[in-house]
């Protein structure tokens, strides 16, 4: 492939000699998801947009809990000094144990890593993500594990998981939960707040100046918008044509790269993703706990019991179907509650495939924590 050859999400993985940093099964045949590091001093990745691509470009609320968990493990493995994550690393490093080992042993010793985003989806609930893992097709598991550079002592375990062994899957699922409890959950109050804040800033940019202002503002000056092309540093000169699929701009908390480009060659109908860092301050502490009883009572007095419960559910992100199930109401009733919360700027709603994702806003978080009407 020449340097000028158009690159599209359904292209097979590049040969290993190409200087790519990849996340997912980035082997020579059948890569699932690629992540391309963009750092200073490299050449340029150029993403070409058509009018249709611009119309379909959107901002996601999150890359999903599964990807964040795995990214956190990669950060611990690489020992890269990132100022915003320095305190987090010092608190977490060395605390991995037998309960996390079924997952940490699947972090390859070098090269591309396991793509939990492809296996578990971009859902924000760890329960939902684990359910996706337990029901992932064996063919997808095999493709994900193929060619990864596991430690020789971990190969038998990796083979069990890749072949879909039921007990191995359940053991891996419990390890995902254990890693989540250790590396993500204690820090998620702040992490979620910063994801919400970035999504809100992006929404405001869209309202003020449309997609043009959003693309001009994302990670500037690292990323440059020169209509109709988005440019970013890259290991070599590469041209990407979105072919009408658009682009999903996705904020992340635990990211080892300043910016990355992801796509899934096994699902060419889905647009690729451009991930951007959400953290603007060091990630520290467990953050405030759950609202106390007095706060909940105040919130119920203000919003009503069901709507107050709905706001709490959206703190983790949920679809309308999930909201209805959690509230024990019909989907139509859940949609009405979400509409009221959205119209008062307490939640945001974004489309995800055939469903929508509801996520609490900074204003909603403030209300949830204090149980009183915040000043606007």
N, C-alpha and C positions, 0 to 999 in steps of 0.2 A: 504494500500500500504506500503510495507516495505521500509526501507531506501535504499536498494540496487535495488529496482525495477526500470527498465528502464523507463524514462520519454520521451514521444514524443509529438509533438505539437497537436495531436488529442486527448489527454487525457482530460477527464472531469476535472473540477476544483476540487482542493483538499478541504476537509472539512474545515470549518472556524477555527477549532482548530489548524490547521497547520500554523506555523509562516511564512506566506508569505506576502509581501507587493505587492499589485496588482494595475495595472492601467487597466481600462476596466471593463466589467461586470464580476467581479471575484466572483460571487456567486456560491453556491454549484452545481447547475445544469446549464450548458450552458455558462460558462465563454467565453468571446470573446478574450480578450487579457490579458496576465499576465505580470506583471513587478516584477522581483525578486530583492530586494535590496541586494547589495553585499557590506558589510562593515567589517572592521576589527573585529576580535574576534569571528566570526562565523565559521561554518563548511565549507565544500567545495562543490561547484557545479562543476561537471566534464562533459564537453561536448566532446563526442567521435566523431572523424572524420574518415571517410573512404577516400580512394583516390578520389572517386566521390564527396564527400562532399568538399574536398579541392579544387577540380577543379571548383566547383560551388560557392565557397565563394567569396564575392565581397564587396566593400565599396560603400555605398549609399551617394549621395550628401547631402541629408537632410532627416529628418524624416517627413517633411511636415509642412506647416504653421499651420494647424489645431491642431496637437499635440503640437506644440510649444506654441500656444495660451493657450491651456488647462493646459499644464505644468506650464505656468507662473501664472495662477490662483491658482493652487495647492500650488505653492511656497508662494504666498501671504497668502493663508489660513493657512499654517502650521507655518509661521513665523520662519522658520529655518534660522539660521545665516550662510549664505554662503558668504565668503569674496568677491568673484568675482561679486556677485549680490547685495551687500550691498547698493551701490549707486543707482542702479536701483530700489531696494525696497523702499528706502526713497523718491524717486521721484514719484513713482507710488502709493504706499499705501495710502488709504483714498480718492482716486480720482474716485472710482467706483460710478456710479450713476444709474438713472432709465434706461438709454439706455443700460447698461451692465447687468442689473439685470436678464433678462430672461436666460442668460447663467450662471452668477455667482450663481444663485439660484439652478442650477443643479450640483454644486459641493457638494457632500455629506458631511454630518457633520463628518463622520468618515468612515474608511474602503476604499474599492476600489472606483475609480472614473469612470466617463463617458469616454468611449473610442472614442474620436473624430477621432483618426487615422482610426479606423474601419469604421466609418460613413462617413468620408470626404476624406479619402485617404491620400497619402503621397505627394500630389502635393504642389508646392511652391507658387502658386498663390492663394490668398484668394478668388478671384472670382471663380476660378475653384473649390476650396474646398466647397464654399457655394453652388454652383450648384450641387455638389455631395450630399450634405446634403438634398437639396430640392427634389432630386430624389431617395433618399435611400429607399429601400423596407420597408414597415411597419413591416414586420416580423423581420427584422434586428433591427429596432428601439425598438420593444418590447423586444427582447432578450437583447439589450444593457441596457435598463432601469430596467429590472427585478432584484429585490433583492437589489438594491442600497439603501443606508440609507439616504434618503432625509429628510430635516427638515419637520415636519408635515405640517407646513403652506405652503410648496411648493409642496406637493404631488398632489393637483389638477392640477397644471401647468405641472408637470412632466408627469402626466397621459395624458394630452392633447397632449403633444409632442410625447409621446410613441405610441399613437394611430394614429399618422400621420395627425392630424388636419392641414389643409392647412394654416390657419392664424397663428396657433401656430408655424409652421415650419418657416414661413416667419419672424415672430417676433424673433425667435431664430436666424435665419440667420443674421438679422440686429444687434443682440447683439454680434454675433461672429465678425462682422465687427467693432463694437464699441470697443470691447476688443482688437482687433488687433491694432486699431488706438492708443489705450492707452498704452498697455503693450509690444507690439512687434515692431510695425512699426517705432517708433522714435529711436529704438536701433538696427534696422536691418542692417544698413550699417556695423557696426562693427561685429554684429553677423554673417552676411553673409560672411564677409571677413574671419572670423575665421573658419567657416565651409569650405570655399574654401581652406584655408591654410592647414587644417587638411586633407582634401581629397587629396590635392597635396602631402603632406608628405606621405600619405598612398600609393599613386601611385608611388612615388619615391622608397619607400621601396619594393614594388612589383617588380619594374624594377631592383633594386639592388640585391635582394635576394629571390624573389618569395614570395609565400604565407607563407612560413616558417618564413622569416624575419618579415613579417607583423604581424603574430600572436605572435611572440616573443616580438614585440615592442609595441603592443597595451596595454596601461594603465599599463605597467610594473612599479613596481613589484606587483601591486594589482592583475593583471591577469597574470597567468603563462602558458606558452606553453611548455608542455612535450609530444612531439609527441607520439601517435596521439590524445592526450587529452589536452583540454584547461581548466584550473582550475581557479576558482575565489571564494572568500569568499561568504558564503551562510548560511541562518538560520539553515539548516540541511544538512545532506549528501544526495546528489541527483545525479543520473547518467542520462545524456541526450544523446540520440542517434539520430543523425540528419537524419538517414535513407535515405541518398542520396540526401536530399534536399539542403544541403549546409547551409551557414550562411550569413546573411547580417550585416555587421558592419556599424552602423549608428551613425554619430555624432549628438549631440544635443546642443542647446544653453541654453534653460531653462529646466534644469533637476534637480529634487530634489534628485536624487540618483547618487552616483559616477559611478556606472555601473548597467545596468538592462538587463534582458532577456525577450523578448516579443515573443509571438506567437499567432496565431489566430486559435483556434480549428475548426472554421467553414470554413476555407480555408486551408486544409491540403496540398495542392499542393505548397503553398508558403513557402519559408524557414523562419525560425524564425530570429529574430533580436537581436543583441547584441548592446545596445546603449552605447556610450562613450561620455564624455564631450568634447566640442570643445573649450570652453573659456580658454585662457591662461593668460588673464589680465582682470581687472575689466570692467564690461559692463557699459559704461557711455555715456551720451550725445546722441544727434540725429545724429551726424556725418555729413559729407559733404552733401550738397543738390544735386539737379540734375545739370548736367553740364550746364554751361551758353552757350549763343549763340555762342560766340567766340570759346569756346572749341569744340562745336559741328561742327562748320565750319572747324576747324583744323583737327578734326577727319575724317570728310568727305573728306578733301583733301588728307589725308593719306590713307584711306581705300576705299574710294568711298562711295557715299551716302547710298546705300542699305546695304553694309557690315557694315558701321558704325551703322546703325539702328539695324542690326542683333546683333551686340555686345551689344547695349543697352538693347535689349529684353532679352538676356541671363543673364543679371544681376539678374533677378528674377528667372531664371531657366525656361526652356520651352522644349517641345518636338518639333520634326521636323514639325509636323502638326501645332502646335501653332505658331511656327516661321513663317511658310508659311502664316498663316492667318494674323498675325500681319504685315508682310511685303507686303501682297497682291501679293504674287508670288506663283508659283507652288511648290509642295512638292519637286520636283527634284531640282529646283533652290535653295530652302531653304537648302536642303542637301548639295549642292555645296558650298554655302556660309559658312555653318557650318564647312565643311571639311577644307576650307582655314583658317578659324579662329582657328580651332583645330591644324592644321599643323604648325601654328605660335605660339602655346602655349598660345593663348588668351582665349580659352575655353576648357573645358573638356567634354567628351561625355561618358555617362554610360548607360547601358541597363536597362530598367524598364518594365518588362513584355514583351509585344509585340512591345513596342516603345523604344525610347532612350531619355535621358534627357541631354540637353546641359546647362552647367553652366559656368559662367565666372571665370577665374583664377585670382590670385593676379596680374599677369602681365597685364591681360585684364582690371582689375579695375584701375590700375595705368594709363593705356593708356586712359581709358574712362574719368578719372578725370582731366588729364592734357591736353589731346588732342595732345600730342607730343610723339614721339618715345622714350620709356624709354630705359635706358641703360641695356644691358643684359650681 
